[in-house]
Amino acid sequence: MDGNNRWAKQRGLAGVRGHRAGVESVRAVIKRAAERGVATLSLFAFSSENWKRPASEVNALMELFLMALKREVKKLHERGVRLTVLGDRGAFSHAIQQQIQRAETLTRDNTGMHLVIAANYGGKWDIACAARRLAEQVAAGKLDASEVDAERLDQAMGHSGVPPVDLCIRTSGEQRLSNFMLWQLAYAELYFAPLLWPDFGAEALDAALDDFAGRKRRFGKTHEQIEARGA
């Protein structure tokens, strides 16, 4: 979800105003994704690299994150959405960590759309954590090194239980992954929208989903194989 700062600057506003406007887009996208039958929606809210931003902006983002957790979770719960926060929570304040726990506990039995919020998250960090978990099992004699394969690494990832990404949407015209779900994006379709995130709403999501629906996903197979399978 990129472009909040640029959106604010174009309007002569402080950066935090752009982030607040971005929350409105989050609401709209969550609602439309659920209406379109999306089973899992992952939003990259705050990367592990974002701590490098000015302290005033980081503090404002943390306040906004806490406020959103308090205000939005009840609405998500009423709509049957299950919430998971993916990332290293240790750097967050005690208040934020508590609110994350409450939100996940409140929604954990919901059977509607699964909403994954990536916060203080990095794809390399995720893979490294999984590798360390497997290494610990090998060191403890619970797993033989020869048994470590892609499937076991996948199971050790922090996203355990979340399916691989089908479609990755990047806003604001940027065309890079920025360390987001590197393992999970292995076969994802990429969609780059020119809109800044606060301008990305329900109609923009519809356009991305419709574009995705028209793509042929081969997963290493030939076009002929896919056509034959469809027949």
CORGIRA-V813166 format. One line per field, one symbol per residue. phi: phi as a letter, one per 20 degrees, with the letter a starting at -180 (. if undefined). Layout:
# CORGIRA-V813166
phi = ???
This chain:
# CORGIRA-V813166
phi = .dofffffffdmdfgffffffffffggfffffgffenffccddeebefeffffggfffffffffffffffeeffffffemeedcddqeegeeffffffffffffffdfefdefedddecldbffgffffffffffffffemebegfefbffffffeffegndfgfecdddemnfcbelmdlgffegcfedcddfffgfeecffffgfffffffeedddlneefffffffff
